[in-house]
Each structure stands twice: as C-alpha cells, then as structure tokens.
Amino acid sequence: MRHYAWLLAAASTCALAAAAQAQEITIATVNNGDMIRMQGLTSEFNAAHPDIRVNWVTLEENILRERVTTDIATGGGQYDIMTIGNYEVPIWGKQGWLTPLEFGEAYDADDLLPAIRGGLTIDDNLYAAPFYGESAMIMYRTDLFEAAGVEMPENPTWEQIADAARKVADRSADVNGMCLRGKAGWGENMAFLTATSNSFGARWFDENWKPQFDQPEWKATLDYYLSLMADAGPPGASSNGFNENLALFNSGKCGMWIDATVAASFVTGKDSTVADKVGFALAPDNGLGKRGNWLWAWSLAIPAGTQKNDAAQKFVGWATSKQYTALVAEKEGWANVPPGTRTSLYENAEYAKVPFAKMTLDSINSADPTKPTVKPVPYVGVQFVAIPEFAGIATTVGQIFSAALAGEKTSDEALAEAQAAATREMTRAGYIK
C-alpha cells in the first residue's frame, strides 16, 4: 500500500510539474462564428500539446483592430497570436512587426489559394496563415423571391438588385428587402461601400493620390446606397455590421443580404430559421467590368516581440492546417469547414456538394487587388487601400457615411466632409502637396 501511495504521489507531482511548466499563449481574435468554433475545438490542440495553454481574447471587429494595432505598434506584448487580415500583413511585415511563419512540408503551404497567399507573403515568406478566406456575394430568400414573382439573374446588376429588394420588402411583416452594413468602420461599412464603389467606377484616389469623393462616381454610389436602405433596409441600419445583419437574416428579416461569402455556412446552418430557403448569387455590377465584391482573409500572425514563438507557431500551424479542416468536417460537417484558403478543399468531392462552395471560389478568384478599379489607381487592395494611413482615414469616412445613413446629413454633405477629411490627412502624410 505504501508503494502504491508513493506511486500516486509521484504521478501527482509530475502532473503538477508539467502544468507548472506549461506555456500560456494569448490569442486575440474576432467574434465571428468560425473563430468561436475554433475556440471550441482547442481541446483537440491541448490533447496533442499538453505543454501549451491557450488564453483567448475575443473582441468585436472594430475593437479587435484597434487593440491589436495599438499593441503591435507600441510593442505592448499583450498577444502572442493576432487575428489580422491582408491589409495589415504587408504593412506590418515590412515594418518588422511580424515573425515569418515556419511550417514543415506536411503543412503544404503551396496548397494555399494563390489569391489568398499572395496577400500574406513578403519576399517569398509567409507572415500570416489564413484561417478563412472570403469575398462577397448575394444571399437571398428563394421563397420571398418566388412569392414576389422575382427571379435572381445569373449576373445581377445593381439596378436589378434594387428593384428586387423593393418588391420583396414587406415591412408590415418585419421583412426588409435588403440588409447591408451600416456600422462605421474601415472594415465594416467602408469594406462594403468601397467594394461597391469599384463597380460604380469610383476610386479612393486618382493617380496623384488626390481623394475622389467629389467625383460623380462616388455620388452615384452613396446615393444608391442611401436610397435603397431608406426604401428597403431595416430600422437602425447605421448600427448594423456583419454579425447584426447575420442575426437579422437568420431570423427571417432580410430578403437579401450582400456580404462576406463566409456567412453562407451560417445562413444555411442550424441557427438559421430560413436555412432551407437560401439562394446565392454573384455580387452585383454596373457593366463596367468590376463587381461589388472584395477579397479578405482573417489570418493568424505572430508579433515579432513574443517570447513564446515556438508555442505560437505550433498553434497557428494546427489551426490553419488540412488536419483542422478534416476535424471540423468530422465534428460538424463539410459545410462548416473554414472556406476560401486551400486548393485541395475545392478539389474535395465531398466539399463540392456544399451549395455555396463554387460561388465562394468564383467570387474570390474574381477579385483582383492589383487592378481593383475601373480607372487607374496608384494603390492595391479591393475594399481597402494598402497604405498605413488608410485605416484612420477610412474610419473617419465610415463615421461620416454612417451618419448619413442615420439621416443626420445629406449625401452631398457627407461626400464633401469625406473629401475634406481625406484631403487633409493625405496632405499631412505627404502624398499630396
């Protein structure tokens, strides 16, 4: 008995020692469904890596961007892994703020979709690994379209979409014809409006970096948006971002929603009351050669200042691997795996059966960050401009346009304010004299 007791005591001591030696990594991430699912599956990572503990900091999108930007710019060191996108990665990587990722052959980095991998690579080094990739597309209620006698065109125009939204809307039944982002933020309402403006022939800056909000293309974009939302949008739309519109759509209150392709698994999932009544279509255009869709990848990156690089590399490699995709498929079905990152996923016969798989890939491949606009521009980026100053300028413009949506100012007033704000900041930054 004494011998047995000694063994128990020794085992307990070893377990305590292992726990004491476990390294804790802190991950900052966005409160989107796929990220929340990843947190739920972290026990699988823990089982394979008992020497690593994972601490999650989950934040609303605008707050996440603000906090991780402040932390990495000041060397705060709060996070060992950050969830960022293809706007931040090239800028921060060139600043020396990110650690290059080092994965073995089994990770198969060459399997990453070229459109996604390109935005996360600097000098042939991968500086962030995509957890999921997305573009934008139309999600619509097939039953409401049928009841209204409306058909979704194969290649819809903005005019056709506006007409359909007004016909489908039934505010007496709490059904809005169109749900669109209105919440202020460079990655919220301005992601949608910038991508939309591309298809209207607009651009943020001309070849000499002069802001273009005083041009007719931006006027047409904002007038269209404000008019459509006034006629067919939900009340309080200026407060609605991705998650708020997802909740509206899933509860049956949107006839149409134009937003991230990643939403497809949620509007057809177990939490949607209209899961069996959803159709998908390409983002609209105006016949000018550009659609109103974007290109984004929520990706995991490691700050250069972390003291826990090895542990962080292991987690990033696990969470963005083929094995993680297979794990989600096993636990929750192929429709719920993180989309838009790997070629092999779209070559998988089981995933090909998912109704939105091809539409997502087609939308991603149709977005060209090197030629995002109808007219020539000096920048790259589809729904953003890949310069450090953009986040601040677009946040200000987003607040102005959100106020216009709330009825606090006219379209003309909003555009004049946006032009003045952008001109002031670009002059201050030395882009224009």
Buried (B, 14 or more C-beta within 10 A) or exposed (E): EEEEEEEEEEEEEEEEEEEEEBBEBBBBBBBBBBBEBBEEBBEBBBEEBEEBBBEBBBBBBBEBBBBBBEBBEEEEEBBBBBBBBBBBBBBBBEEEBBBBBEBEEEBBBEBBBEBBBBBBBBEEEBBBBBBBBBBBBBBBBBBBBEEBEBEBEEEBBBEBBBEBBBBBBBBEEEBBBBBBBBBBBBBBBBBBBBBBBBBBBBBBBBEEBBBBBBBEBBBBBBBBBBBBBEBBBBEEBBBBBBBBBBBBBBEBBBBBBBBBBBBBBBBBBEEBEBEEBBBBBBBBBBEBEBBBBBBBBBBBBBBBBBEBBEBBBBBBBBBBBBBBBEBBBEEBBBBBBBBBBBBBBBEBEEBEEBEBBEBBBBBBEBBBBEEBBBBEBBBBBBBBBBBBBBBBBBBBBBBBBBBBBBEEBEBEEBBBBBBBBBBEBBBEBEBBE
